[in-house]
Structure formats: C-alpha cells, structure tokens
C-alpha cells in the first residue's frame, strides 16, 4: 500500500515540460545518493523507479547510467548536490532533458528516508521537494514502493498535464536576449515549451535597442505568442545621425572643394582665352579703322565683330566659372560651422 504521508507532488510535477499529451517529457534521473545505504543499492532503486516510469507512454526516461554517460560525452564536469537547483538545471540542459530528478536515500536504524527534488530545466526552479520515511525493508522498497509510485504518478500526471502553457517570443530584429523572471530562456525568436500559468516578468535586451520590460499574463493550457518591434535607443539614433551628418558634410566639402578647384582652373583658362580674344579684337578694330573706304572694309568689319563676340563669350565664361568657384569656396568654408 502506498504510504499516504509521502509528499508525492515531487513526482507528479515530472511532466511540467509537456505542452500536449502526445509529446513526451524527457526526464533525466540521477542516481540517488546513499547515506547508510550502499551506493549500488541506492542506484538500483533509481533504476527500478526509471523502469516503472518508462512504462508511462508520455515519458521518455534517461536512466542514471545514461545520464552519467551523456554528461561525460558532453564535457559536463560538475557533480551536483540534490539541493543545487541551478546546477541540476544546467545538468538537464547538458543531456537535453526537460525535467531532472535528484535525491538521496538514507537509513537510520530500521527506517529508510527517501528525499527527492524535481527541477524544471527551462526555468531552473525547484518544482517541488518531497520526502518519505519508510519502515519496511529495502526489498519491498525496490518492488512495492517503486511500482506504486509509478502507478500513482501516471494517474496524477494526466490530471496535471493540462495546467501548463507554452510561450513563443519573436522580435524585429531578431537576436534579442529573452528573460523570464530574470532567467535567460534564449535569443529571439525563441520558445518556452512549458511555463506556469500566471504573471511573469518579461525582459528583452538587444544592444542599441530599447529594452522591453513588462509583466505578461499566461493563461492555463494555452499557447501564448508575443511579437515585438524593437526601437533604437535615442543615444544610438543620435550617434547614427551624427555619423551620417559627418559623412554627408565630408562628402559635401569634398564636392565643393573639387568644384571650386575645377571652376577656378577653368576660369583661369577662359581668363587667358579672354586676354587673347581682347588682343585679337583690338587688332581687328585697328585694321577696320585703318581701312577707311577700302574695298575690303566690309570684311574687316565682320572680322572685328566676330572678335568682339569671342571676347564677350570668353569673358562671360570666365566670370561664370570664377563665380561658381567662389560660391563653392564660400560654401566649403561655411560648412565647417555645421
């Protein structure tokens, strides 16, 4: 008969991680530590409990031996005490488990005491701790105790399974660190397969973006989807504006400087050209005036008019280019005030 004073909720919470009945909960069981009981016997009790739990269709069990092997393969070197929930949660992550069970069995006189701690890997929290004092022999613990525990566990899990929810968080842009109640659950976009119903404190942190900090309410047996569009912080926006402003001003100064130099050079060329045109115009004018009423008077007059037009064109181009060069030089100098 199952002892009524055992705090059985320690086992009943094993399936907190399941979000649907068809999804198996991965449960890592560590070997019970023996005190007054030799370690092989304590490990045997753990293995026998695993055997019964494995008969539950919704459970996938990682035995103590397999847990130890996986930890060794994946370089997890810590040896966790059963009261160290953070270490046990890290252990669970190392073996890809949803739940970790750890504990001890002690013997004082003819009485055995079994202490179990159940840890939710996702949240790192202790789901429950339970113990039981047992006065019948170790052989009966191996058979009756473990069998009855597994049977009652299966019955109560089906009653508890619908009470938990799931959560998914997405952000634009992605890559924000998501924390629930101060514990990191991953980088967005991310999901939490199991979360207790109720109020939770959510934080989203991404460099250069304003942090999201709010309290969310999770209803029982529901999937919650949260989406956020993150906004740049004012400091980041100001720095981006400053960088763009500096880049724009630098580009403008380079452009103004180049135009000023090119305009000055072109203006100098047309100034030289205007000087030549003035000389040509003066020569054509003298020839035209000296011709009087000679036969080629009309031709000399046309030559003089053409030379005058060339002079006016060269002077106009020179003045225009000098004006552009001067305006750009002034703009270049003024830009340093901005």
C-alpha positions as CSV (number, residue, x, y, z in Angstrom):
1,X,0.0,0.0,0.0
2,X,1.2,3.5,-0.9
3,X,2.2,5.5,2.2
4,X,-0.1,8.4,2.5
5,X,2.3,10.8,4.2
6,X,4.7,10.9,1.3
7,X,4.8,14.3,-0.5
8,X,4.1,12.8,-3.8
9,X,3.9,16.1,-5.7
10,X,7.6,15.7,-6.1
11,X,6.9,13.1,-8.7
12,X,3.7,14.5,-10.0
13,X,5.4,17.5,-11.5
14,X,7.7,15.4,-13.7
15,X,5.7,16.3,-16.8
16,X,5.6,20.1,-16.4
17,X,7.5,20.4,-19.6
18,X,4.9,18.7,-21.8
19,X,2.7,21.0,-23.8
20,X,0.5,18.3,-25.3
21,X,-0.3,14.8,-24.2
22,X,1.2,13.4,-27.4
23,X,4.6,15.0,-26.7
24,X,6.8,13.0,-24.4
25,X,8.6,14.7,-21.5
26,X,12.3,13.9,-21.3
27,X,13.1,13.1,-17.7
28,X,16.7,12.7,-16.5
29,X,17.0,10.7,-13.3
30,X,20.3,10.9,-11.4
31,X,21.3,8.1,-9.1
32,X,20.1,8.6,-5.5
33,X,22.9,9.3,-3.1
34,X,23.2,6.7,-0.4
35,X,23.7,7.5,3.3
36,X,23.7,4.5,5.5
37,X,22.8,2.6,2.3
38,X,25.5,1.4,-0.1
39,X,25.6,3.2,-3.4
40,X,24.9,0.2,-5.6
41,X,21.6,-0.3,-3.7
42,X,20.7,3.4,-4.0
43,X,21.4,3.3,-7.7
44,X,19.4,0.1,-8.1
45,X,16.4,1.9,-6.5
46,X,16.8,4.8,-9.0
47,X,17.0,2.3,-11.9
48,X,13.9,0.4,-10.7
49,X,12.0,3.6,-10.5
50,X,13.1,4.5,-14.0
51,X,11.8,1.1,-15.2
52,X,8.4,1.8,-13.9
53,X,8.3,5.4,-15.1
54,X,9.4,4.3,-18.6
55,X,6.1,2.4,-18.9
56,X,4.2,5.7,-18.9
57,X,3.6,6.5,-22.6
58,X,4.1,10.2,-22.1
59,X,7.5,9.8,-20.5
60,X,10.9,9.4,-22.1
61,X,13.4,8.4,-19.4
62,X,17.1,9.0,-19.2
63,X,18.4,6.5,-16.7
64,X,21.2,7.3,-14.2
65,X,23.8,5.4,-16.2
66,X,22.8,7.1,-19.5
67,X,22.7,10.5,-17.8
68,X,26.2,9.9,-16.5
69,X,27.4,8.8,-19.9
70,X,25.9,11.8,-21.7
71,X,27.4,14.2,-19.2
72,X,30.8,12.6,-19.7
73,X,30.4,12.8,-23.5
74,X,29.4,16.4,-23.4
75,X,32.0,17.6,-21.0
76,X,29.8,18.4,-18.1
77,X,32.2,18.1,-15.2
78,X,30.1,19.4,-12.3
79,X,28.8,17.0,-9.6
80,X,25.5,18.5,-8.5
81,X,24.2,18.2,-5.0
82,X,20.4,17.5,-4.9
83,X,19.7,20.9,-3.3
84,X,21.6,22.8,-6.0
85,X,18.7,23.6,-8.4
86,X,20.8,25.8,-10.8
87,X,23.4,23.1,-11.2
88,X,20.7,20.5,-11.8
89,X,19.1,22.7,-14.4
90,X,22.5,23.0,-16.2
91,X,22.8,19.3,-16.0
92,X,19.4,18.9,-17.6
93,X,20.4,21.2,-20.4
94,X,23.6,19.2,-21.0
95,X,21.6,16.0,-21.6
96,X,18.7,17.7,-23.4
97,X,16.2,16.9,-20.6
98,X,13.1,18.8,-19.6
99,X,13.0,17.6,-16.0
100,X,15.7,16.4,-13.6
101,X,15.1,14.3,-10.6
102,X,17.8,14.0,-7.9
103,X,17.8,12.9,-4.3
104,X,19.0,10.6,-1.7
105,X,18.1,7.6,0.4
106,X,19.3,7.3,4.0
107,X,18.9,4.7,6.6
108,X,18.7,5.3,10.3
109,X,18.1,2.1,12.4
110,X,15.4,0.2,10.6
111,X,13.9,3.3,8.9
112,X,14.7,4.5,5.4
113,X,14.2,8.1,4.3
114,X,13.8,8.9,0.6
115,X,14.3,12.6,-0.4
116,X,13.6,13.7,-3.9
117,X,14.0,17.1,-5.6
118,X,12.4,17.8,-9.0
119,X,13.8,20.7,-11.1
120,X,12.4,22.3,-14.2
121,X,15.3,22.7,-16.6
122,X,13.7,25.6,-18.6
123,X,13.2,27.9,-15.6
124,X,15.8,26.5,-13.3
125,X,13.3,26.5,-10.5
126,X,12.6,23.8,-7.9
127,X,9.2,22.4,-8.8
128,X,8.9,20.6,-5.5
129,X,10.8,18.7,-2.9
130,X,9.4,15.7,-1.1
131,X,10.5,13.0,1.4
132,X,9.1,9.9,2.9
133,X,10.0,7.8,5.9
134,X,9.7,4.1,5.2
135,X,9.9,1.3,7.8
136,X,9.7,-1.8,5.6
137,X,12.8,-3.5,4.2
138,X,14.8,-2.4,1.2
139,X,13.5,-5.4,-0.9
140,X,10.0,-4.0,-0.5
141,X,11.2,-0.5,-1.5
142,X,12.5,-2.0,-4.7
143,X,9.3,-3.6,-5.6
144,X,6.2,-2.3,-3.9
145,X,7.4,1.3,-3.3
146,X,8.7,1.9,-6.9
147,X,5.7,0.2,-8.5
148,X,3.0,2.0,-6.6
149,X,4.9,5.3,-7.1
150,X,4.9,4.9,-10.8
151,X,1.2,3.9,-11.0
152,X,0.1,6.8,-8.9
153,X,2.4,9.1,-10.8
154,X,0.8,8.1,-14.1
155,X,-2.7,8.8,-12.8
156,X,-1.9,12.2,-11.4
157,X,0.2,13.4,-14.4
158,X,-2.9,13.1,-16.6
159,X,-4.7,15.4,-14.2
160,X,-1.9,17.9,-14.1
161,X,-0.8,18.0,-17.7
162,X,-3.5,20.4,-18.9
163,X,-2.5,23.1,-16.3
164,X,0.7,24.3,-18.1
165,X,1.1,26.5,-21.1
166,X,3.7,27.3,-23.7
167,X,5.2,30.6,-24.9
168,X,6.9,31.9,-28.0
169,X,8.6,35.3,-28.5
170,X,9.6,36.9,-31.7
171,X,11.2,40.3,-32.4
172,X,12.1,42.5,-35.2
173,X,15.0,42.5,-35.5
174,X,15.8,39.0,-34.1
175,X,18.7,38.2,-31.7
176,X,17.4,39.8,-28.5
177,X,18.1,38.1,-25.2
178,X,14.8,37.0,-23.7
179,X,14.5,36.6,-19.9
180,X,11.5,35.3,-18.0
181,X,11.5,36.3,-14.3
182,X,15.2,37.2,-14.6
183,X,16.3,33.9,-16.2
184,X,17.5,33.8,-19.8
185,X,15.5,31.4,-22.0
186,X,17.3,32.1,-25.3
187,X,17.7,34.5,-28.2
188,X,14.7,35.6,-30.2
189,X,13.0,34.2,-32.0
190,X,12.6,31.6,-29.2
191,X,10.1,29.4,-27.4
192,X,9.4,28.0,-24.0
193,X,7.7,24.6,-24.1
194,X,6.3,24.9,-20.7
195,X,5.5,27.8,-18.4
196,X,3.3,28.0,-15.3
197,X,0.1,29.9,-15.7
198,X,0.1,33.3,-14.0
199,X,2.0,36.6,-14.2
200,X,5.6,36.6,-15.3
201,X,8.2,39.4,-15.8
202,X,9.5,39.5,-19.4
203,X,12.7,41.3,-20.5
204,X,14.1,41.7,-24.0
205,X,17.6,43.1,-24.4
206,X,19.4,43.8,-27.6
207,X,22.4,46.2,-27.9
208,X,21.5,49.6,-29.5
209,X,17.7,48.9,-28.9
210,X,15.5,50.0,-26.1
211,X,14.8,47.2,-23.6
212,X,11.3,45.7,-23.3
213,X,10.3,45.2,-19.7
214,X,6.7,44.2,-18.9
215,X,4.6,41.8,-17.0
216,X,2.8,39.2,-19.1
217,X,-0.1,37.0,-18.0
218,X,-0.2,33.4,-19.1
219,X,-3.5,31.5,-19.1
220,X,-3.6,27.8,-18.2
221,X,-3.4,25.3,-21.1
222,X,-2.9,28.0,-23.8
223,X,-0.1,28.9,-26.2
224,X,1.0,32.5,-25.9
225,X,2.6,34.2,-28.9
226,X,4.3,37.5,-28.3
227,X,5.7,39.8,-31.0
228,X,7.7,42.9,-30.6
229,X,9.2,45.5,-32.9
230,X,12.2,46.9,-31.1
231,X,13.1,50.6,-31.4
232,X,16.6,52.1,-31.4
233,X,17.6,53.9,-28.3
234,X,17.9,57.7,-28.6
235,X,21.6,57.6,-27.9
236,X,22.0,55.1,-30.8
237,X,19.8,57.1,-33.1
238,X,21.7,60.3,-32.2
239,X,25.0,58.6,-32.9
240,X,23.8,57.3,-36.2
241,X,22.5,60.8,-37.1
242,X,25.9,62.2,-36.1
243,X,27.8,59.7,-38.2
244,X,25.5,60.3,-41.2
245,X,25.8,64.1,-40.7
246,X,29.6,63.9,-40.6
247,X,29.7,61.7,-43.7
248,X,27.3,64.0,-45.5
249,X,29.2,67.1,-44.6
250,X,32.5,65.4,-45.5
251,X,31.1,64.4,-48.9
252,X,29.7,67.9,-49.4
253,X,33.1,69.5,-48.6
254,X,34.9,67.2,-50.9
255,X,32.4,68.0,-53.7
256,X,32.5,71.8,-53.1
257,X,36.3,71.7,-52.9
258,X,36.6,69.8,-56.2
259,X,34.1,72.1,-57.9
260,X,35.9,75.2,-56.6
261,X,39.2,73.9,-57.8
262,X,37.8,72.8,-61.2
263,X,35.9,76.1,-61.6
264,X,39.0,78.2,-60.7
265,X,41.1,76.2,-63.1
266,X,38.5,76.5,-65.9
267,X,38.0,80.2,-65.1
268,X,41.8,80.8,-65.3
269,X,41.8,79.1,-68.7
270,X,39.0,81.3,-70.0
271,X,40.7,84.4,-68.5
272,X,43.7,83.6,-70.6
273,X,41.5,82.9,-73.6
274,X,39.7,86.3,-73.0
275,X,43.0,88.0,-72.9
276,X,43.9,86.6,-76.3
277,X,40.5,87.5,-77.6
278,X,40.9,91.1,-76.5
279,X,44.2,91.3,-78.3
280,X,42.6,89.8,-81.4
281,X,39.6,92.2,-81.1
282,X,42.0,95.2,-80.8
283,X,44.0,94.2,-83.8
284,X,40.8,93.6,-85.9
285,X,39.5,97.0,-84.7
286,X,42.7,98.8,-85.7
287,X,42.6,97.1,-89.1
288,X,39.0,98.0,-89.6
289,X,39.6,101.7,-88.7
290,X,42.6,102.0,-90.9
291,X,40.8,100.5,-93.9
292,X,38.6,103.6,-94.4
293,X,36.6,103.1,-97.5
294,X,38.8,100.4,-99.0
295,X,37.3,97.6,-100.9
296,X,37.8,95.1,-98.0
297,X,36.2,97.4,-95.4
298,X,33.1,95.2,-95.0
299,X,35.2,92.1,-94.5
300,X,37.4,93.8,-91.9
301,X,34.3,95.0,-90.1
302,X,32.9,91.4,-89.9
303,X,36.2,90.2,-88.6
304,X,36.1,92.9,-85.9
305,X,32.6,91.9,-84.9
306,X,33.5,88.2,-84.7
307,X,36.5,89.0,-82.5
308,X,34.3,91.1,-80.2
309,X,31.8,88.3,-79.8
310,X,34.6,85.9,-79.0
311,X,35.9,88.3,-76.3
312,X,32.4,88.7,-74.8
313,X,31.9,84.9,-74.8
314,X,35.3,84.2,-73.1
315,X,34.7,86.9,-70.5
316,X,31.2,85.5,-69.7
317,X,32.6,82.0,-69.3
318,X,35.5,83.3,-67.2
319,X,33.2,85.3,-64.9
320,X,30.7,82.4,-64.6
321,X,33.3,79.9,-63.7
322,X,35.0,82.3,-61.2
323,X,31.6,82.9,-59.7
324,X,30.9,79.2,-59.3
325,X,34.4,78.6,-57.9
326,X,33.9,81.5,-55.4
327,X,30.5,80.3,-54.3
328,X,31.8,76.7,-53.8
329,X,34.8,78.0,-51.9
330,X,32.5,80.1,-49.7
331,X,30.2,77.0,-49.1
332,X,33.3,74.9,-48.3
333,X,34.4,77.4,-45.6
334,X,30.9,77.9,-44.2
335,X,30.3,74.1,-43.9
336,X,32.8,74.0,-41.0
337,X,30.3,75.8,-38.9
338,X,27.9,72.9,-39.1
